[in-house]
Amino acid sequence: MAAVGSLKRFLSPAFYQASATDFGTMMRTKYIRGNVLAQPIVGFMVSIGTLGYFIEYAVLGRYHVAHTKEKTALALKEYDAKHAH
């Protein structure tokens, strides 16, 4: 029964909203307002992280997906050639 309660908690939007609020509060108190130099550094880190994810998934990811599809098609063609009835 505890598993059902945990599952309901993780499926609740309030859980994620509270987690994001807590994370934002922690970042604001620890890094942004704690030190004058921390604010630009944190902004730079977030920008670099966002740019990295964008490049990986939007630009390079499609080539990885195309390569995987190509390998799958080749494997299915080989399988059909060997096991066709």
C-alpha positions in Angstrom: 0.0 0.0 0.0 2.9 2.3 0.6 3.9 1.9 -3.0 0.6 3.2 -4.2 1.0 6.2 -1.9 4.4 6.9 -3.3 3.2 6.5 -6.9 0.3 8.9 -6.3 2.8 11.4 -4.8 5.1 11.2 -7.9 2.2 11.5 -10.3 0.9 14.6 -8.5 1.7 17.9 -10.2 2.0 19.5 -6.7 5.0 17.4 -5.9 6.9 18.7 -8.9 5.8 22.3 -8.3 7.0 22.0 -4.7 10.3 20.5 -5.8 10.9 23.3 -8.4 10.0 25.9 -5.8 12.4 24.4 -3.3 15.1 24.2 -5.9 14.6 27.8 -6.9 14.7 29.0 -3.3 17.9 27.0 -2.6 19.6 28.4 -5.7 18.5 32.0 -4.9 19.6 31.9 -1.3 22.8 29.9 -1.8 24.2 31.2 -5.1 22.4 34.2 -6.4 21.9 36.4 -3.3 24.7 34.9 -1.3 27.5 36.4 -3.4 27.6 39.2 -5.9 29.8 37.3 -8.4 27.7 34.1 -8.1 24.8 35.5 -10.1 26.6 35.9 -13.4 28.4 32.6 -12.9 25.2 30.7 -12.3 23.6 32.3 -15.3 26.5 31.4 -17.4 26.4 27.8 -16.2 22.7 27.5 -16.9 23.2 29.0 -20.4 26.0 26.6 -21.2 24.0 23.7 -20.0 20.9 24.7 -22.0 23.1 25.3 -25.1 24.7 21.9 -24.7 21.4 20.0 -24.5 20.1 21.9 -27.4 23.1 21.0 -29.6 23.0 17.4 -28.5 19.3 16.7 -29.0 18.2 19.2 -31.7 21.3 19.1 -33.9 23.3 15.9 -33.3 20.5 13.7 -32.1 18.8 13.3 -35.4 22.0 11.8 -36.9 22.1 9.2 -34.1 18.5 8.3 -34.6 19.0 8.0 -38.4 22.0 5.8 -37.8 20.1 3.6 -35.4 17.2 3.3 -37.9 19.6 2.4 -40.7 21.2 -0.4 -38.6 17.8 -1.7 -37.6 16.7 -1.8 -41.2 19.9 -3.6 -42.3 19.5 -6.1 -39.5 15.8 -6.8 -40.4 16.8 -7.2 -44.1 19.5 -9.7 -43.1 17.1 -11.6 -40.8 14.4 -11.8 -43.5 17.0 -13.1 -46.0 18.1 -15.9 -43.6 14.7 -16.8 -42.2 12.2 -16.2 -45.0 9.8 -19.0 -45.7 
